[in-house]
Amino acid sequence: MVVGLLVVGGLVVASLFVGQYDIFGAEDGAQMFAITRIPRTIALVLAGAAMAMCGLVMQMITQNRFVEPTTTGTTEWAGLGLLLVMIVAPGSPLVVKMIVAVITAFIGTSIFFAFLQRITLRSSVIVPIVGIMLGAVVGAVSTFIALQTDMLQSLGIWFAGSFTGIIQGKYEPLLVVIVVVVAVFVAADRFTAAGLGEEFSTNIGLDYRAVVLLGTGLIAIATGIVTVVVGNLPFLGLIVPNIVSMFRGDDLRSNLPWVALTGIALVTVCDLLGRTIIAPFEVPVSLILAVVGAVVFIALIVRRS
Amino acid sequence: MITLSSVLRRYTSEVAIGPVNLEIQQGGITALVGPNGAGKSTLLTMIGRLMGMDAGSITVAGLDVSKTPSKELAKTISILRQENHFVTRLTVRQLVGFGRFPHSGGRLTVEDERIISQAIDFLHLGELESRYLDELSGGQRQRAYVAMVLAQDTDYVLLDEPLNNLDMQHSVQMMQHLKRAATELGKTIVIVLHDINFAGHYADHICALKHGEVVALGTPEEIMVPETLSAIFNTPIDVIDGPRGLLACYF
């Protein structure tokens, strides 16, 4: 754990000091540092931890290792909500966009869970396929609406998850996800029990539906906010919990710090890569995550079967 | 005492469980036996409030299972279902620890840890306690689930075919563990069994079900009678007085 903290700490510091602007040489270096580097790094930490933990909670609730907000349509729903706000009320403040995105993410996730209950064949691969299909449908609807309203480009920019535009004044809403992170920690045992099934939960006196509802709400809040502020961070919630589970099993309470740390580390590494490989330009972090994530996802499926 | 009065669950117009009126005595092991589809598991899951009923009522130690808050019931009854294939990777000790959830709400006290260790020792799982469930054999895993139910420390324990997938040795050991739990810990254990001979040897009471109705209830000596068994199982069954007690012969 100490080693893990040190590694993540090192990455965070690296994130603070990597970039084109010479923060030591230039006269307004300290100011630039405060305006861009610190917000960006805070955003990396919060988004990484929150999305990884959401993936874990979702995997517990569905009892499936292959789901996370981007393979179940949750992010697409949040995107759709965001698009609707941009069309209906283009000048709305960030808070309104976030709230709408959270609501649509909640609706979408609930639809996915409702779908799952009707599917008899709940094999491990079918579940994410259903999710990805749902997401694709919602994504297509979004694209169509965006095409009709000349919003396609804005949609694309919003969706390509990137920390480039995270500066002072834009990242603060992300602080709300701290609440989600804390809530997941508090309810950790409940989610583990839910992961053991409805009958198991009922036996130990838990209201299974309430736990699922709580989980859905937390996932929706985190996904909605991260989607609006940062964009799409594919596969993060998928890779991280699976890696942690391989090494440490699935006791949620003792794993959560690890999931959070690994999530932070992964996003930060991908962002650092994105910032450096074609410097002075940047590659969106979502692109790198998608490449890494897709490889790990396939490796996991192959390993299982 | 577990009391079922006019318990009914309807599937289709032809297929229904009940109406069942039954009193299960406190203490000892009560075995539910009967042919496939007789409604044994359904009845057990209804007593354990995992499934609702269409009519009638069930009380366990005076608590109405459909009205008492689930959280309260979890301190009085525990139920272990037949299929337990978890995706979740937990160690034996973590799983057993969940038995304490109704009492401690997830934050284990020193007392909880002591009870967990006791349950683990009771089922001789000491050496396996830090192993993951998916690394265990079927018999060991089954023992871990039973340890969890014991850690829940309820007066009533309901088990749905705990001998499923166990070989002869492990089946016998499991029944001996349960017998000890009933006598040493004073639990009331209701168990669905497939093999009438296990029921005849280890149970204190046998309740036979057929077509969703109770057709016989009594001590093993009262039930282990050729005519009674043959009628229950639709198979000619002889009962012989073996070296270790009554044995049903159906081959």
Contacts between the chains, C-beta under 8 A, distances in Angstrom:
chain1	res1	chain2	res2	distance
A	60	B	88	7.1
A	63	B	86	7.7
A	63	B	87	4.7
A	63	B	88	7.3
A	64	B	87	6.7
A	65	B	87	6.5
A	124	B	87	7.7
A	188	B	106	7.5
A	189	B	98	7.8
A	189	B	101	6.8
A	189	B	105	7.8
A	189	B	106	3.4
A	190	B	106	7.2
A	192	B	88	6.8
A	192	B	90	7.6
A	192	B	98	7.7
A	193	B	98	6.2
A	193	B	101	6.6
A	195	B	86	7.5
A	195	B	87	7.1
A	195	B	88	4.5
A	196	B	86	5.4
A	196	B	88	5.8
A	196	B	90	7.9
A	196	B	98	7.4
A	197	B	84	8.0
A	197	B	86	7.2
A	199	B	45	8.0
A	199	B	50	5.0
A	199	B	79	7.7
A	199	B	81	5.3
A	200	B	84	7.8
A	200	B	98	7.8
A	202	B	49	6.9
A	202	B	50	5.6
A	202	B	70	6.1
A	203	B	48	7.0
A	203	B	50	7.3
A	203	B	74	6.6
A	203	B	78	6.0
A	203	B	79	5.3
A	203	B	80	7.7
A	203	B	152	7.8
A	204	B	74	5.3
A	204	B	98	6.1
A	204	B	99	7.2
A	204	B	101	4.3
A	204	B	102	5.4
A	204	B	152	6.9
A	205	B	69	7.8
A	205	B	70	4.9
A	205	B	71	3.9
A	205	B	72	7.4
A	205	B	73	6.6
A	205	B	74	3.0
A	205	B	75	7.5
A	205	B	101	7.1
A	205	B	102	4.5
A	206	B	70	7.3
A	206	B	71	7.9
A	206	B	101	7.3
A	207	B	70	6.6
A	245	B	89	5.9
A	249	B	89	4.2
A	249	B	90	6.1
A	249	B	91	6.1
A	249	B	94	7.4
A	249	B	132	5.5
A	250	B	88	4.4
A	250	B	89	4.3
A	250	B	90	5.8
A	251	B	90	6.0
A	251	B	91	7.4
A	251	B	94	4.8
A	253	B	106	7.7
